[in-house]
Structure formats: structure tokens, C-alpha cells
Amino acid sequence: MKNQKRAIVLGITATMLMPVCFNGGTAEAAAADTDVAAMQAEINDLTARLTDLENSLAAAKEKQEAAKSEKKAEKEAPTIKWSGSTKSGYMYDETKTGKIKAEAKILARTVVDKTYDVGIGLKFKSTSSEPNDGKYSSETNKVKLEQAYVGRSFGPVYVKAGTQTVTLGEGLWLSKSSVNQFTANYKMTPRDTLYAGYGRDSQDYLVNDTNKDFNPPARTRLLKFAQYQHDFSKDAYAGLYVGAQQPERYFGIYGSTPIVGKFGITAEYVRNTNKDKPAQVYNITKNNPKGSKIKYGYDYSGAHKDTQGYVISLNYGNAKKKGTWDIVGQYLNVDQNLFMDDSYTDWDDYITADGFKGFGLIMDYATSDHSKLSLLRYWAHTNPDGANVDEDGNSLEKSPHYSTYLKFTTKF
């Protein structure tokens, strides 16, 4: 650009000086000098304009480069994606007690250096019970770290470490958040997946002081599993899994498939192959000679045999889009002592260590694309084994379970 400017200036100067070189008269020379001065002024003005143009072009180029750099930085900067859900409802059970339940979950996810997936999620839960049979009303409020993990893909294998949500099959044995695990998901083929995990099971909502005699903390237990699933189509799949939640050992199979039209069926079977079910362990101290339960072991034990359970669901419709609905009929048959801790099953509102046997009816209506109104009703009873007794030698008597649960859920 500078060489071009010099060439322009020299050309204009030579053009203006040519009349001077060929005019010999004094008057003509004086007039020429005046013209030269005028031309020189124009040249100076033109030079200034060219300089301004150069500066403007340089500034525009610099601004363009800065905009590109800013856009690239914005594109490469981690983007936080928010998601969550809410649930509120009213449950009424066989004890003629009503419970108002509310729950909110929030999860923030991002990608660091185009390599690592990072997520952190919290769960807020509140339950209020109505007064019944002379008892006062009660309320519990809990805050829990549901997820805090780092994940990364290695080709077809995705690994994740930290606090996370783990679900096997349809969730009859295991469907739990806040589980401290190292997991790996291997996409063997477009239709075949292997999922494995190793770590500890969930902590209490609030960690208790280990020195407290009357409120000792729950023990965490070794939790490990491996699951294989084959997808026959978008809506049909089957799988099996093995796992252990110390000291229990589990084997399960599950599957789901459409039948005809909008009808479909889903089922899961799980077996606990540990015959030596431990009795409840108590923390006994001088200040608390009777001891406090530490949530390890069973209140009723002694049968020394495998325990099993299964669930079969027949469904019609699919409540996903606004205005759609579905209805699900379920049958559950779960032995006493299938689970040491009943908070890991997806049916934790109903199934306990006492067993569960009966029918359920679920109706859902999608009030929008991201919200749903549901009514759940169960007719069942506990499923005790006479060979299991408590510390006083008494077996558990069969007792009824009836519950109705109306809830409204949203996802965002």
C-alpha cells in the first residue's frame, strides 16, 4: 500500500512539473510556481486522505479479527445446560394417614475442553403427614446431592466417576440416585450394550456423627453390577444383569415389547442368591444398652434360602405429548427379605423388607408436553415367610397394604 501511494504522488508531481520544464518566460514561470504550490497542496491533501484510508482499512481488519477471535472463544467456552423436574402429590394409605409430598430436582451439565462431561445435581424433598390416631402431624425436609460426576468417552465406551444415578432393568432391584460409583457403558453394536459399575451404595441424606450413641450413621455397602441389553427395535428390548449389594447377591432378567396396537408388556424378575440373611445389627453402648439400628441386616431372619421377586406390567397408550394418556396394570410378587434396604427399588413407596404381593393400577394424562397428572392405586399385602423370626422368636404376620397416590410431575 505504501509503494502504491508513493507511485501516485510521484506521478502527480511529475505531471505538475512538466509545464515548468518547457516554459522559459519569467511571467510564465511565476504562474507555474503558483500552480505548483496549488498542486502541492492538493498532493498533501491527497496524501493525508490516503493515510486515513490506510488507517481505516487497518482498523477494520483488526476489528474483524477481534470479532472472529471472540466468536471462536464463545464457541469453545463451556455451555451449561440446565434440566430438572418437580413432583407434588397427596398419598393416602391403609393406616388412614394422608401425606403431602413435594420434590424438586435440578441438574447442571457442561463439557470441559471438548473432552470431559461434568454434572452436578441436587434434590429437595419435603413430606408432611397429617395427624392420625392421636398422633401429631409431622414434617421432614431433606436436601441431597444427587449427582456430582465426571465422564468421558473413549470410542464406543463411556466412563463416568462420582456420585450418580444408577438403574438396572426396570428398577425392581436398583433404581437409585446419589450412588458413589465408577461406571462404564460399552456400545458393543448399535443394538447391544454392556453396562457395569463398581463402588459404594448411597449415603444418608445428612451424615450423622459416628460418635452418637442414639443416632448412628447407616453403613454404606459395596455395590457392583454388570448388565447386558439387546434392543430388538425402538420399543422392544431384553436384558439380564448380575450384581451384589454387600452381602446380598442378585441375578435379574427383564424385557419389554409391544403386543398389538397400543398394548405392550414389561416384566422383570430378580433373585437374591444369598441364603445367609444377616440379622439386624445394633450399635450398643453404655449410654444405650438396648442399642440403635445401623440399617444393616434384617428385622426377621432365619429362613436361609433364596428370595425372589417379579413385576409384570400391561400397558395401553403413552402419555408423552399434550392430550395423550395411558393406563398400566401391574402385578407384583416380592418375597420377604429380598432387599435389606428397600430404598433402592423404584417401588420404594410400596415395597419393604416385609415383602409385597398384589395389584396396582396407574393412570397418566399429559397436561402438556412436559407435565403429567397421575393416579396410582395399589391393593396388596406383605409377603412374610414363617421361617423368618425376630430377636424374640416371633414371625411377621401378614398385613394389608392399600394406597392411593395423586401426583403432578413436570420436566424441564
Stockholm file with secondary structure:
# STOCKHOLM 1.0

chainA/1-412         MKNQKRAIVLGITATMLMPVCFNGGTAEAAAADTDVAAMQAEINDLTARLTDLENSLAAAKEKQEAAKSEKKAEKEAPTIKWSGSTKSGYMYDETKTGKIKAEAKILARTVVDKTYDVGIGLKFKSTSSEPNDGKYSSETNKVKLEQAYVGRSFGPVYVKAGTQTVTLGEGLWLSKSSVNQFTANYKMTPRDTLYAGYGRDSQDYLVNDTNKDFNPPARTRLLKFAQYQHDFSKDAYAGLYVGAQQPERYFGIYGSTPIVGKFGITAEYVRNTNKDKPAQVYNITKNNPKGSKIKYGYDYSGAHKDTQGYVISLNYGNAKKKGTWDIVGQYLNVDQNLFMDDSYTDWDDYITADGFKGFGLIMDYATSDHSKLSLLRYWAHTNPDGANVDEDGNSLEKSPHYSTYLKFTTKF
#=GR chainA/1-412 SS CHHHHHHHHHHHHHHHHHHHHHCCCHHHHHHHHHHHHHHHHHHHHHHHHHHHHHHHHHHHHHHHHHHHHHHHHHHHSCCCEEEEEEEEEEEEETTSCEEEEEEEEEEEEEEETTTEEEEEEEEEEEEEECCBTTBCCEEEEEEEEEEEEEEEEETTEEEEEEEEEEECTTSSSCEEEEEEEEEEEEEEETTEEEEEEEEECCCCSSCCCTTCSSSCCCCCCEEEEEEEEEESSSSCEEEEEEEEETTEEEEEEEEEEEEETTEEEEEEEEEECCCCCCBCCEECCSSCTTCEECSCSBSSBCCCSCEEEEEEEEEEECCCSTTCEEEEEEEEEECTTSCSCGGGSTTTTTCCTTCEEEEEEEEEEEEETTEEEEEEEEEEECCCCTTCBCTTSCBCCCCEEEEEEEEEEEEC
#=GC SS_cons         CHHHHHHHHHHHHHHHHHHHHHCCCHHHHHHHHHHHHHHHHHHHHHHHHHHHHHHHHHHHHHHHHHHHHHHHHHHHSCCCEEEEEEEEEEEEETTSCEEEEEEEEEEEEEEETTTEEEEEEEEEEEEEECCBTTBCCEEEEEEEEEEEEEEEEETTEEEEEEEEEEECTTSSSCEEEEEEEEEEEEEEETTEEEEEEEEECCCCSSCCCTTCSSSCCCCCCEEEEEEEEEESSSSCEEEEEEEEETTEEEEEEEEEEEEETTEEEEEEEEEECCCCCCBCCEECCSSCTTCEECSCSBSSBCCCSCEEEEEEEEEEECCCSTTCEEEEEEEEEECTTSCSCGGGSTTTTTCCTTCEEEEEEEEEEEEETTEEEEEEEEEEECCCCTTCBCTTSCBCCCCEEEEEEEEEEEEC
//
